[in-house]
Amino acid sequence: VIIAFYGYKQLMYCSSDEHMQILNAIRQKDESSAERLIVEHLTLIEQSLDFDEAEDVPTSLVDIFKEFRSPS
């Protein structure tokens, strides 16, 4: 939801590979790796957000999630 409101300073999306690395570390009960991967992932996302005034900010969750729907 935050990404939908504040977008990215530059075009960047969460990599499914990053998510798989986190899940694998959790499955392997490797707490230190899971924590490191999560912190790195969230830090990259935080650094890419643009908190400047947005011109066309969606006003409802329906509008927000419309942007993320894959084409039918």
N, CA, C and O atoms as a Tripos MOL2 file, in Angstrom:
@<TRIPOS>MOLECULE
protein
  288   287    72     0     0
PROTEIN
NO_CHARGES

@<TRIPOS>ATOM
      1 N           0.8260   -1.1810    0.0000 N.3       1 VAL1
      2 CA          0.0000    0.0000    0.0000 C.3       1 VAL1
      3 C           0.8720    1.2470    0.0000 C.2       1 VAL1
      4 O           0.5730    2.2090   -0.7070 O.2       1 VAL1
      5 N           1.9360    1.2430    0.7750 N.am      2 ILE2
      6 CA          2.8480    2.3990    0.8110 C.3       2 ILE2
      7 C           3.4560    2.6210   -0.5600 C.2       2 ILE2
      8 O           3.5770    3.7620   -1.0070 O.2       2 ILE2
      9 N           3.8400    1.5440   -1.2330 N.am      3 ILE3
     10 CA          4.4350    1.6660   -2.5660 C.3       3 ILE3
     11 C           3.4160    2.2640   -3.5350 C.2       3 ILE3
     12 O           3.7720    3.0780   -4.3870 O.2       3 ILE3
     13 N           2.1610    1.8650   -3.4080 N.am      4 ALA4
     14 CA          1.1350    2.4090   -4.2950 C.3       4 ALA4
     15 C           0.9490    3.9070   -4.0740 C.2       4 ALA4
     16 O           0.7250    4.6480   -5.0310 O.2       4 ALA4
     17 N           1.0380    4.3560   -2.8360 N.am      5 PHE5
     18 CA          0.8770    5.7760   -2.5360 C.3       5 PHE5
     19 C           2.1050    6.5970   -2.9040 C.2       5 PHE5
     20 O           1.9810    7.7080   -3.4210 O.2       5 PHE5
     21 N           3.2680    6.0630   -2.6440 N.am      6 TYR6
     22 CA          4.4890    6.8630   -2.7890 C.3       6 TYR6
     23 C           5.3710    6.4580   -3.9540 C.2       6 TYR6
     24 O           6.3530    7.1380   -4.2510 O.2       6 TYR6
     25 N           5.0370    5.3630   -4.6180 N.am      7 GLY7
     26 CA          5.7730    4.9640   -5.8100 C.3       7 GLY7
     27 C           7.2570    4.8280   -5.5760 C.2       7 GLY7
     28 O           7.7200    4.7070   -4.4410 O.2       7 GLY7
     29 N           7.9870    4.8490   -6.6560 N.am      8 TYR8
     30 CA          9.4310    4.7000   -6.6000 C.3       8 TYR8
     31 C          10.0850    5.9270   -7.2100 C.2       8 TYR8
     32 O           9.5690    6.5090   -8.1640 O.2       8 TYR8
     33 N          11.2250    6.3160   -6.6540 N.am      9 LYS9
     34 CA         12.0240    7.3820   -7.2630 C.3       9 LYS9
     35 C          12.4970    6.9190   -8.6290 C.2       9 LYS9
     36 O          12.5710    7.6960   -9.5810 O.2       9 LYS9
     37 N          12.8080    5.6600   -8.6970 N.am     10 GLN10
     38 CA         13.2400    5.0530   -9.9550 C.3      10 GLN10
     39 C          12.4670    3.7590  -10.1220 C.2      10 GLN10
     40 O          11.9480    3.2190   -9.1450 O.2      10 GLN10
     41 N          12.3840    3.2630  -11.3210 N.am     11 LEU11
     42 CA         11.6270    2.0470  -11.5750 C.3      11 LEU11
     43 C          12.3300    0.8700  -10.9100 C.2      11 LEU11
     44 O          13.4540    0.5230  -11.2730 O.2      11 LEU11
     45 N          11.6730    0.2680   -9.9470 N.am     12 MET12
     46 CA         12.2380   -0.8610   -9.2210 C.3      12 MET12
     47 C          11.0840   -1.6700   -8.6670 C.2      12 MET12
     48 O          10.1340   -1.1070   -8.1230 O.2      12 MET12
     49 N          11.1530   -2.9410   -8.7970 N.am     13 TYR13
     50 CA         10.1140   -3.7900   -8.2520 C.3      13 TYR13
     51 C          10.7540   -4.8520   -7.3810 C.2      13 TYR13
     52 O          11.9300   -5.1800   -7.5360 O.2      13 TYR13
     53 N           9.9720   -5.3780   -6.4710 N.am     14 CYS14
     54 CA         10.4680   -6.4640   -5.6290 C.3      14 CYS14
     55 C          10.7740   -7.6580   -6.5200 C.2      14 CYS14
     56 O           9.9670   -8.0500   -7.3630 O.2      14 CYS14
     57 N          11.9130   -8.2060   -6.3220 N.am     15 SER15
     58 CA         12.3190   -9.3610   -7.0970 C.3      15 SER15
     59 C          11.7760  -10.6280   -6.4480 C.2      15 SER15
     60 O          11.9210  -10.8230   -5.2410 O.2      15 SER15
     61 N          11.1510  -11.4890   -7.2480 N.am     16 SER16
     62 CA         10.6720  -12.7560   -6.6960 C.3      16 SER16
     63 C          11.8540  -13.5910   -6.2190 C.2      16 SER16
     64 O          11.7140  -14.4160   -5.3160 O.2      16 SER16
     65 N          13.0210  -13.3750   -6.8260 N.am     17 ASP17
     66 CA         14.2260  -14.0750   -6.3890 C.3      17 ASP17
     67 C          14.5840  -13.6860   -4.9560 C.2      17 ASP17
     68 O          14.9800  -14.5350   -4.1570 O.2      17 ASP17
     69 N          14.4420  -12.3970   -4.6350 N.am     18 GLU18
     70 CA         14.7090  -11.9420   -3.2690 C.3      18 GLU18
     71 C          13.7450  -12.6180   -2.3000 C.2      18 GLU18
     72 O          14.1490  -13.0590   -1.2240 O.2      18 GLU18
     73 N          12.4800  -12.6970   -2.6790 N.am     19 HIS19
     74 CA         11.4890  -13.3300   -1.8160 C.3      19 HIS19
     75 C          11.8030  -14.8180   -1.6260 C.2      19 HIS19
     76 O          11.6560  -15.3490   -0.5250 O.2      19 HIS19
     77 N          12.2310  -15.4820   -2.6930 N.am     20 MET20
     78 CA         12.5690  -16.9060   -2.5900 C.3      20 MET20
     79 C          13.7700  -17.1260   -1.6780 C.2      20 MET20
     80 O          13.8000  -18.0860   -0.9080 O.2      20 MET20
     81 N          14.7630  -16.2370   -1.7640 N.am     21 GLN21
     82 CA         15.9280  -16.3490   -0.8800 C.3      21 GLN21
     83 C          15.5090  -16.2210    0.5820 C.2      21 GLN21
     84 O          15.9960  -16.9560    1.4410 O.2      21 GLN21
     85 N          14.6050  -15.2850    0.8570 N.am     22 ILE22
     86 CA         14.1080  -15.1110    2.2270 C.3      22 ILE22
     87 C          13.3560  -16.3620    2.6760 C.2      22 ILE22
     88 O          13.5880  -16.8710    3.7720 O.2      22 ILE22
     89 N          12.4480  -16.8580    1.8200 N.am     23 LEU23
     90 CA         11.6880  -18.0590    2.1720 C.3      23 LEU23
     91 C          12.5920  -19.2630    2.3930 C.2      23 LEU23
     92 O          12.3720  -20.0390    3.3230 O.2      23 LEU23
     93 N          13.6040  -19.4280    1.5520 N.am     24 ASN24
     94 CA         14.5250  -20.5550    1.7120 C.3      24 ASN24
     95 C          15.2790  -20.4670    3.0270 C.2      24 ASN24
     96 O          15.4680  -21.4820    3.6970 O.2      24 ASN24
     97 N          15.7090  -19.2850    3.4050 N.am     25 ALA25
     98 CA         16.4130  -19.1160    4.6800 C.3      25 ALA25
     99 C          15.4850  -19.4550    5.8390 C.2      25 ALA25
    100 O          15.9090  -20.0780    6.8120 O.2      25 ALA25
    101 N          14.2200  -19.0490    5.7410 N.am     26 ILE26
    102 CA         13.2450  -19.3660    6.7880 C.3      26 ILE26
    103 C          13.0110  -20.8730    6.8490 C.2      26 ILE26
    104 O          12.9890  -21.4600    7.9310 O.2      26 ILE26
    105 N          12.8350  -21.4970    5.6820 N.am     27 ARG27
    106 CA         12.6180  -22.9540    5.6450 C.3      27 ARG27
    107 C          13.7900  -23.7160    6.2420 C.2      27 ARG27
    108 O          13.6080  -24.7480    6.8870 O.2      27 ARG27
    109 N          15.0020  -23.1970    6.0210 N.am     28 GLN28
    110 CA         16.2040  -23.8470    6.5380 C.3      28 GLN28
    111 C          16.4750  -23.4650    7.9960 C.2      28 GLN28
    112 O          17.4680  -23.8870    8.5880 O.2      28 GLN28
    113 N          15.5660  -22.6520    8.5630 N.am     29 LYS29
    114 CA         15.6980  -22.1820    9.9480 C.3      29 LYS29
    115 C          17.0150  -21.4340   10.1770 C.2      29 LYS29
    116 O          17.6000  -21.4790   11.2590 O.2      29 LYS29
    117 N          17.4560  -20.7510    9.1280 N.am     30 ASP30
    118 CA         18.6780  -19.9410    9.1870 C.3      30 ASP30
    119 C          18.2760  -18.5110    9.5400 C.2      30 ASP30
    120 O          18.1360  -17.6500    8.6710 O.2      30 ASP30
    121 N          18.0940  -18.2840   10.8440 N.am     31 GLU31
    122 CA         17.5620  -17.0140   11.3130 C.3      31 GLU31
    123 C          18.4270  -15.8180   10.9290 C.2      31 GLU31
    124 O          17.9040  -14.7760   10.5320 O.2      31 GLU31
    125 N          19.7340  -15.9590   11.0410 N.am     32 SER32
    126 CA         20.6030  -14.8160   10.7480 C.3      32 SER32
    127 C          20.5480  -14.4390    9.2690 C.2      32 SER32
    128 O          20.5320  -13.2550    8.9340 O.2      32 SER32
    129 N          20.5180  -15.4310    8.3870 N.am     33 SER33
    130 CA         20.4170  -15.1380    6.9530 C.3      33 SER33
    131 C          19.0530  -14.5530    6.6120 C.2      33 SER33
    132 O          18.9570  -13.6020    5.8360 O.2      33 SER33
    133 N          17.9930  -15.1230    7.1940 N.am     34 ALA34
    134 CA         16.6480  -14.6170    6.9350 C.3      34 ALA34
    135 C          16.5340  -13.1660    7.3840 C.2      34 ALA34
    136 O          15.9990  -12.3270    6.6600 O.2      34 ALA34
    137 N          17.0300  -12.8770    8.5590 N.am     35 GLU35
    138 CA         16.9670  -11.5070    9.0680 C.3      35 GLU35
    139 C          17.7650  -10.5520    8.1800 C.2      35 GLU35
    140 O          17.2930   -9.4630    7.8530 O.2      35 GLU35
    141 N          18.9650  -10.9580    7.7960 N.am     36 ARG36
    142 CA         19.8050  -10.1110    6.9430 C.3      36 ARG36
    143 C          19.1370   -9.8490    5.6040 C.2      36 ARG36
    144 O          19.1300   -8.7150    5.1250 O.2      36 ARG36
    145 N          18.5730  -10.8940    4.9940 N.am     37 LEU37
    146 CA         17.9160  -10.7590    3.6940 C.3      37 LEU37
    147 C          16.6770   -9.8600    3.7710 C.2      37 LEU37
    148 O          16.4300   -9.0510    2.8760 O.2      37 LEU37
    149 N          15.9100  -10.0110    4.8420 N.am     38 ILE38
    150 CA         14.7190   -9.1800    5.0110 C.3      38 ILE38
    151 C          15.1030   -7.7210    5.1960 C.2      38 ILE38
    152 O          14.5100   -6.8390    4.5760 O.2      38 ILE38
    153 N          16.0890   -7.4620    6.0400 N.am     39 VAL39
    154 CA         16.5290   -6.0830    6.2770 C.3      39 VAL39
    155 C          17.0640   -5.4660    4.9850 C.2      39 VAL39
    156 O          16.7470   -4.3190    4.6700 O.2      39 VAL39
    157 N          17.8660   -6.2130    4.2420 N.am     40 GLU40
    158 CA         18.3880   -5.7020    2.9650 C.3      40 GLU40
    159 C          17.2450   -5.3920    2.0050 C.2      40 GLU40
    160 O          17.2360   -4.3430    1.3600 O.2      40 GLU40
    161 N          16.2890   -6.2980    1.9130 N.am     41 HIS41
    162 CA         15.1600   -6.1360    1.0010 C.3      41 HIS41
    163 C          14.3400   -4.8930    1.3710 C.2      41 HIS41
    164 O          14.0270   -4.0730    0.5080 O.2      41 HIS41
    165 N          13.9990   -4.7610    2.6450 N.am     42 LEU42
    166 CA         13.2000   -3.6200    3.0830 C.3      42 LEU42
    167 C          13.9600   -2.3020    2.9620 C.2      42 LEU42
    168 O          13.3660   -1.2650    2.6680 O.2      42 LEU42
    169 N          15.2570   -2.3400    3.1860 N.am     43 THR43
    170 CA         16.0820   -1.1410    3.0420 C.3      43 THR43
    171 C          16.0820   -0.6600    1.5990 C.2      43 THR43
    172 O          15.9490    0.5370    1.3440 O.2      43 THR43
    173 N          16.2290   -1.5830    0.6520 N.am     44 LEU44
    174 CA         16.1850   -1.2100   -0.7660 C.3      44 LEU44
    175 C          14.8430   -0.6070   -1.1420 C.2      44 LEU44
    176 O          14.7840    0.3760   -1.8810 O.2      44 LEU44
    177 N          13.7760   -1.1870   -0.6390 N.am     45 ILE45
    178 CA         12.4460   -0.6530   -0.9240 C.3      45 ILE45
    179 C          12.3030    0.7420   -0.3210 C.2      45 ILE45
    180 O          11.8370    1.6670   -0.9880 O.2      45 ILE45
    181 N          12.7020    0.8900    0.9310 N.am     46 GLU46
    182 CA         12.5970    2.1930    1.6020 C.3      46 GLU46
    183 C          13.3930    3.2700    0.8590 C.2      46 GLU46
    184 O          12.9220    4.3950    0.6980 O.2      46 GLU46
    185 N          14.5830    2.9250    0.4150 N.am     47 GLN47
    186 CA         15.4270    3.8890   -0.2860 C.3      47 GLN47
    187 C          14.8350    4.2890   -1.6360 C.2      47 GLN47
    188 O          15.1330    5.3660   -2.1520 O.2      47 GLN47
    189 N          14.0080    3.4330   -2.2000 N.am     48 SER48
    190 CA         13.4590    3.7230   -3.5240 C.3      48 SER48
    191 C          12.1450    4.5060   -3.4700 C.2      48 SER48
    192 O          11.6770    4.9900   -4.5010 O.2      48 SER48
    193 N          11.5420    4.6380   -2.2840 N.am     49 LEU49
    194 CA         10.2740    5.3450   -2.1840 C.3      49 LEU49
    195 C          10.4580    6.8430   -2.3710 C.2      49 LEU49
    196 O          11.4900    7.4090   -2.0090 O.2      49 LEU49
    197 N           9.4480    7.4670   -2.9390 N.am     50 ASP50
    198 CA          9.4760    8.9070   -3.1920 C.3      50 ASP50
    199 C           8.3770    9.5490   -2.3470 C.2      50 ASP50
    200 O           7.1990    9.4700   -2.6950 O.2      50 ASP50
    201 N           8.7590   10.1830   -1.2390 N.am     51 PHE51
    202 CA          7.7860   10.7630   -0.3290 C.3      51 PHE51
    203 C           7.4350   12.2110   -0.6650 C.2      51 PHE51
    204 O           6.7710   12.8840    0.1240 O.2      51 PHE51
    205 N           7.8690   12.6930   -1.8180 N.am     52 ASP52
    206 CA          7.4740   14.0240   -2.2630 C.3      52 ASP52
    207 C           5.9810   14.0160   -2.5630 C.2      52 ASP52
    208 O           5.3750   12.9610   -2.7480 O.2      52 ASP52
    209 N           5.4070   15.1920   -2.6080 N.am     53 GLU53
    210 CA          3.9780   15.3030   -2.9050 C.3      53 GLU53
    211 C           3.6320   14.5790   -4.2070 C.2      53 GLU53
    212 O           4.2260   14.8430   -5.2530 O.2      53 GLU53
    213 N           2.6890   13.6860   -4.1300 N.am     54 ALA54
    214 CA          2.2360   12.9640   -5.3190 C.3      54 ALA54
    215 C           1.0800   13.7350   -5.9400 C.2      54 ALA54
    216 O           0.2450   14.2970   -5.2310 O.2      54 ALA54
    217 N           1.0380   13.7560   -7.2500 N.am     55 GLU55
    218 CA         -0.0250   14.4840   -7.9360 C.3      55 GLU55
    219 C          -1.3170   13.6850   -7.9850 C.2      55 GLU55
    220 O          -2.3770   14.2070   -7.6410 O.2      55 GLU55
    221 N          -1.2450   12.4390   -8.4040 N.am     56 ASP56
    222 CA         -2.4390   11.6120   -8.5710 C.3      56 ASP56
    223 C          -2.4130   10.4390   -7.6040 C.2      56 ASP56
    224 O          -2.2790    9.2880   -8.0220 O.2      56 ASP56
    225 N          -2.5400   10.7220   -6.3320 N.am     57 VAL57
    226 CA         -2.5150    9.6750   -5.3180 C.3      57 VAL57
    227 C          -3.8760    8.9840   -5.2980 C.2      57 VAL57
    228 O          -4.9060    9.6510   -5.1980 O.2      57 VAL57
    229 N          -3.8900    7.6480   -5.3940 N.am     58 PRO58
    230 CA         -5.1670    6.9320   -5.3210 C.3      58 PRO58
    231 C          -5.8500    7.2190   -3.9780 C.2      58 PRO58
    232 O          -5.1810    7.3970   -2.9600 O.2      58 PRO58
    233 N          -7.1630    7.2610   -3.9880 N.am     59 THR59
    234 CA         -7.8830    7.6130   -2.7710 C.3      59 THR59
    235 C          -8.5230    6.4250   -2.0630 C.2      59 THR59
    236 O          -9.0510    6.5760   -0.9620 O.2      59 THR59
    237 N          -8.4830    5.2600   -2.6730 N.am     60 SER60
    238 CA         -9.0690    4.0850   -2.0390 C.3      60 SER60
    239 C          -8.2030    2.8630   -2.3170 C.2      60 SER60
    240 O          -7.3920    2.8520   -3.2440 O.2      60 SER60
    241 N          -8.3910    1.8350   -1.4960 N.am     61 LEU61
    242 CA         -7.6460    0.5900   -1.7090 C.3      61 LEU61
    243 C          -8.0130   -0.0480   -3.0380 C.2      61 LEU61
    244 O          -7.1630   -0.6720   -3.6730 O.2      61 LEU61
    245 N          -9.2520    0.0960   -3.4700 N.am     62 VAL62
    246 CA         -9.6680   -0.4480   -4.7650 C.3      62 VAL62
    247 C          -8.8310    0.1920   -5.8700 C.2      62 VAL62
    248 O          -8.3260   -0.5030   -6.7510 O.2      62 VAL62
    249 N          -8.6850    1.5240   -5.8230 N.am     63 ASP63
    250 CA         -7.8780    2.2240   -6.8250 C.3      63 ASP63
    251 C          -6.4160    1.7990   -6.7670 C.2      63 ASP63
    252 O          -5.7650    1.6290   -7.7980 O.2      63 ASP63
    253 N          -5.9140    1.6310   -5.5610 N.am     64 ILE64
    254 CA         -4.5120    1.2330   -5.3900 C.3      64 ILE64
    255 C          -4.2670   -0.1220   -6.0330 C.2      64 ILE64
    256 O          -3.3190   -0.2830   -6.8020 O.2      64 ILE64
    257 N          -5.1160   -1.0980   -5.7240 N.am     65 PHE65
    258 CA         -4.8740   -2.4510   -6.1990 C.3      65 PHE65
    259 C          -5.2060   -2.6300   -7.6770 C.2      65 PHE65
    260 O          -4.7680   -3.6060   -8.2850 O.2      65 PHE65
    261 N          -5.9650   -1.7190   -8.2640 N.am     66 LYS66
    262 CA         -6.2040   -1.7550   -9.6970 C.3      66 LYS66
    263 C          -4.8800   -1.6090  -10.4430 C.2      66 LYS66
    264 O          -4.6950   -2.2020  -11.5060 O.2      66 LYS66
    265 N          -3.9550   -0.8180   -9.8840 N.am     67 GLU67
    266 CA         -2.6670   -0.5850  -10.5200 C.3      67 GLU67
    267 C          -1.8140   -1.8390  -10.5670 C.2      67 GLU67
    268 O          -0.9490   -1.9670  -11.4330 O.2      67 GLU67
    269 N          -2.0460   -2.7690   -9.6430 N.am     68 PHE68
    270 CA         -1.2160   -3.9550   -9.5360 C.3      68 PHE68
    271 C          -1.8390   -5.1870  -10.1740 C.2      68 PHE68
    272 O          -1.2170   -6.2480  -10.1920 O.2      68 PHE68
    273 N          -3.0530   -5.0690  -10.6990 N.am     69 ARG69
    274 CA         -3.6960   -6.2240  -11.3440 C.3      69 ARG69
    275 C          -2.9840   -6.5460  -12.6370 C.2      69 ARG69
    276 O          -2.5970   -5.6590  -13.3980 O.2      69 ARG69
    277 N          -2.8230   -7.8240  -12.8650 N.am     70 SER70
    278 CA         -2.2420   -8.2420  -14.1430 C.3      70 SER70
    279 C          -3.3230   -8.2110  -15.2070 C.2      70 SER70
    280 O          -4.4960   -8.4350  -14.9090 O.2      70 SER70
    281 N          -2.9390   -7.9350  -16.4440 N.am     71 PRO71
    282 CA         -3.9370   -7.8770  -17.5150 C.3      71 PRO71
    283 C          -4.6280   -9.2200  -17.6990 C.2      71 PRO71
    284 O          -3.9930  -10.2690  -17.5990 O.2      71 PRO71
    285 N          -5.9390   -9.1850  -17.9710 N.am     72 SER72
    286 CA         -6.6930  -10.4350  -18.1540 C.3      72 SER72
    287 C          -6.5580  -10.9430  -19.5620 C.2      72 SER72
    288 O          -7.1240  -11.9830  -19.9000 O.2      72 SER72
@<TRIPOS>BOND
     1     1     2 1
     2     2     3 1
     3     3     4 2
     4     3     5 am
     5     5     6 1
     6     6     7 1
     7     7     8 2
     8     7     9 am
     9     9    10 1
    10    10    11 1
    11    11    12 2
    12    11    13 am
    13    13    14 1
    14    14    15 1
    15    15    16 2
    16    15    17 am
    17    17    18 1
    18    18    19 1
    19    19    20 2
    20    19    21 am
    21    21    22 1
    22    22    23 1
    23    23    24 2
    24    23    25 am
    25    25    26 1
    26    26    27 1
    27    27    28 2
    28    27    29 am
    29    29    30 1
    30    30    31 1
    31    31    32 2
    32    31    33 am
    33    33    34 1
    34    34    35 1
    35    35    36 2
    36    35    37 am
    37    37    38 1
    38    38    39 1
    39    39    40 2
    40    39    41 am
    41    41    42 1
    42    42    43 1
    43    43    44 2
    44    43    45 am
    45    45    46 1
    46    46    47 1
    47    47    48 2
    48    47    49 am
    49    49    50 1
    50    50    51 1
    51    51    52 2
    52    51    53 am
    53    53    54 1
    54    54    55 1
    55    55    56 2
    56    55    57 am
    57    57    58 1
    58    58    59 1
    59    59    60 2
    60    59    61 am
    61    61    62 1
    62    62    63 1
    63    63    64 2
    64    63    65 am
    65    65    66 1
    66    66    67 1
    67    67    68 2
    68    67    69 am
    69    69    70 1
    70    70    71 1
    71    71    72 2
    72    71    73 am
    73    73    74 1
    74    74    75 1
    75    75    76 2
    76    75    77 am
    77    77    78 1
    78    78    79 1
    79    79    80 2
    80    79    81 am
    81    81    82 1
    82    82    83 1
    83    83    84 2
    84    83    85 am
    85    85    86 1
    86    86    87 1
    87    87    88 2
    88    87    89 am
    89    89    90 1
    90    90    91 1
    91    91    92 2
    92    91    93 am
    93    93    94 1
    94    94    95 1
    95    95    96 2
    96    95    97 am
    97    97    98 1
    98    98    99 1
    99    99   100 2
   100    99   101 am
   101   101   102 1
   102   102   103 1
   103   103   104 2
   104   103   105 am
   105   105   106 1
   106   106   107 1
   107   107   108 2
   108   107   109 am
   109   109   110 1
   110   110   111 1
   111   111   112 2
   112   111   113 am
   113   113   114 1
   114   114   115 1
   115   115   116 2
   116   115   117 am
   117   117   118 1
   118   118   119 1
   119   119   120 2
   120   119   121 am
   121   121   122 1
   122   122   123 1
   123   123   124 2
   124   123   125 am
   125   125   126 1
   126   126   127 1
   127   127   128 2
   128   127   129 am
   129   129   130 1
   130   130   131 1
   131   131   132 2
   132   131   133 am
   133   133   134 1
   134   134   135 1
   135   135   136 2
   136   135   137 am
   137   137   138 1
   138   138   139 1
   139   139   140 2
   140   139   141 am
   141   141   142 1
   142   142   143 1
   143   143   144 2
   144   143   145 am
   145   145   146 1
   146   146   147 1
   147   147   148 2
   148   147   149 am
   149   149   150 1
   150   150   151 1
   151   151   152 2
   152   151   153 am
   153   153   154 1
   154   154   155 1
   155   155   156 2
   156   155   157 am
   157   157   158 1
   158   158   159 1
   159   159   160 2
   160   159   161 am
   161   161   162 1
   162   162   163 1
   163   163   164 2
   164   163   165 am
   165   165   166 1
   166   166   167 1
   167   167   168 2
   168   167   169 am
   169   169   170 1
   170   170   171 1
   171   171   172 2
   172   171   173 am
   173   173   174 1
   174   174   175 1
   175   175   176 2
   176   175   177 am
   177   177   178 1
   178   178   179 1
   179   179   180 2
   180   179   181 am
   181   181   182 1
   182   182   183 1
   183   183   184 2
   184   183   185 am
   185   185   186 1
   186   186   187 1
   187   187   188 2
   188   187   189 am
   189   189   190 1
   190   190   191 1
   191   191   192 2
   192   191   193 am
   193   193   194 1
   194   194   195 1
   195   195   196 2
   196   195   197 am
   197   197   198 1
   198   198   199 1
   199   199   200 2
   200   199   201 am
   201   201   202 1
   202   202   203 1
   203   203   204 2
   204   203   205 am
   205   205   206 1
   206   206   207 1
   207   207   208 2
   208   207   209 am
   209   209   210 1
   210   210   211 1
   211   211   212 2
   212   211   213 am
   213   213   214 1
   214   214   215 1
   215   215   216 2
   216   215   217 am
   217   217   218 1
   218   218   219 1
   219   219   220 2
   220   219   221 am
   221   221   222 1
   222   222   223 1
   223   223   224 2
   224   223   225 am
   225   225   226 1
   226   226   227 1
   227   227   228 2
   228   227   229 am
   229   229   230 1
   230   230   231 1
   231   231   232 2
   232   231   233 am
   233   233   234 1
   234   234   235 1
   235   235   236 2
   236   235   237 am
   237   237   238 1
   238   238   239 1
   239   239   240 2
   240   239   241 am
   241   241   242 1
   242   242   243 1
   243   243   244 2
   244   243   245 am
   245   245   246 1
   246   246   247 1
   247   247   248 2
   248   247   249 am
   249   249   250 1
   250   250   251 1
   251   251   252 2
   252   251   253 am
   253   253   254 1
   254   254   255 1
   255   255   256 2
   256   255   257 am
   257   257   258 1
   258   258   259 1
   259   259   260 2
   260   259   261 am
   261   261   262 1
   262   262   263 1
   263   263   264 2
   264   263   265 am
   265   265   266 1
   266   266   267 1
   267   267   268 2
   268   267   269 am
   269   269   270 1
   270   270   271 1
   271   271   272 2
   272   271   273 am
   273   273   274 1
   274   274   275 1
   275   275   276 2
   276   275   277 am
   277   277   278 1
   278   278   279 1
   279   279   280 2
   280   279   281 am
   281   281   282 1
   282   282   283 1
   283   283   284 2
   284   283   285 am
   285   285   286 1
   286   286   287 1
   287   287   288 2
@<TRIPOS>SUBSTRUCTURE
     1 VAL1         2 RESIDUE 1 A VAL
     2 ILE2         6 RESIDUE 1 A ILE
     3 ILE3        10 RESIDUE 1 A ILE
     4 ALA4        14 RESIDUE 1 A ALA
     5 PHE5        18 RESIDUE 1 A PHE
     6 TYR6        22 RESIDUE 1 A TYR
     7 GLY7        26 RESIDUE 1 A GLY
     8 TYR8        30 RESIDUE 1 A TYR
     9 LYS9        34 RESIDUE 1 A LYS
    10 GLN10       38 RESIDUE 1 A GLN
    11 LEU11       42 RESIDUE 1 A LEU
    12 MET12       46 RESIDUE 1 A MET
    13 TYR13       50 RESIDUE 1 A TYR
    14 CYS14       54 RESIDUE 1 A CYS
    15 SER15       58 RESIDUE 1 A SER
    16 SER16       62 RESIDUE 1 A SER
    17 ASP17       66 RESIDUE 1 A ASP
    18 GLU18       70 RESIDUE 1 A GLU
    19 HIS19       74 RESIDUE 1 A HIS
    20 MET20       78 RESIDUE 1 A MET
    21 GLN21       82 RESIDUE 1 A GLN
    22 ILE22       86 RESIDUE 1 A ILE
    23 LEU23       90 RESIDUE 1 A LEU
    24 ASN24       94 RESIDUE 1 A ASN
    25 ALA25       98 RESIDUE 1 A ALA
    26 ILE26      102 RESIDUE 1 A ILE
    27 ARG27      106 RESIDUE 1 A ARG
    28 GLN28      110 RESIDUE 1 A GLN
    29 LYS29      114 RESIDUE 1 A LYS
    30 ASP30      118 RESIDUE 1 A ASP
    31 GLU31      122 RESIDUE 1 A GLU
    32 SER32      126 RESIDUE 1 A SER
    33 SER33      130 RESIDUE 1 A SER
    34 ALA34      134 RESIDUE 1 A ALA
    35 GLU35      138 RESIDUE 1 A GLU
    36 ARG36      142 RESIDUE 1 A ARG
    37 LEU37      146 RESIDUE 1 A LEU
    38 ILE38      150 RESIDUE 1 A ILE
    39 VAL39      154 RESIDUE 1 A VAL
    40 GLU40      158 RESIDUE 1 A GLU
    41 HIS41      162 RESIDUE 1 A HIS
    42 LEU42      166 RESIDUE 1 A LEU
    43 THR43      170 RESIDUE 1 A THR
    44 LEU44      174 RESIDUE 1 A LEU
    45 ILE45      178 RESIDUE 1 A ILE
    46 GLU46      182 RESIDUE 1 A GLU
    47 GLN47      186 RESIDUE 1 A GLN
    48 SER48      190 RESIDUE 1 A SER
    49 LEU49      194 RESIDUE 1 A LEU
    50 ASP50      198 RESIDUE 1 A ASP
    51 PHE51      202 RESIDUE 1 A PHE
    52 ASP52      206 RESIDUE 1 A ASP
    53 GLU53      210 RESIDUE 1 A GLU
    54 ALA54      214 RESIDUE 1 A ALA
    55 GLU55      218 RESIDUE 1 A GLU
    56 ASP56      222 RESIDUE 1 A ASP
    57 VAL57      226 RESIDUE 1 A VAL
    58 PRO58      230 RESIDUE 1 A PRO
    59 THR59      234 RESIDUE 1 A THR
    60 SER60      238 RESIDUE 1 A SER
    61 LEU61      242 RESIDUE 1 A LEU
    62 VAL62      246 RESIDUE 1 A VAL
    63 ASP63      250 RESIDUE 1 A ASP
    64 ILE64      254 RESIDUE 1 A ILE
    65 PHE65      258 RESIDUE 1 A PHE
    66 LYS66      262 RESIDUE 1 A LYS
    67 GLU67      266 RESIDUE 1 A GLU
    68 PHE68      270 RESIDUE 1 A PHE
    69 ARG69      274 RESIDUE 1 A ARG
    70 SER70      278 RESIDUE 1 A SER
    71 PRO71      282 RESIDUE 1 A PRO
    72 SER72      286 RESIDUE 1 A SER
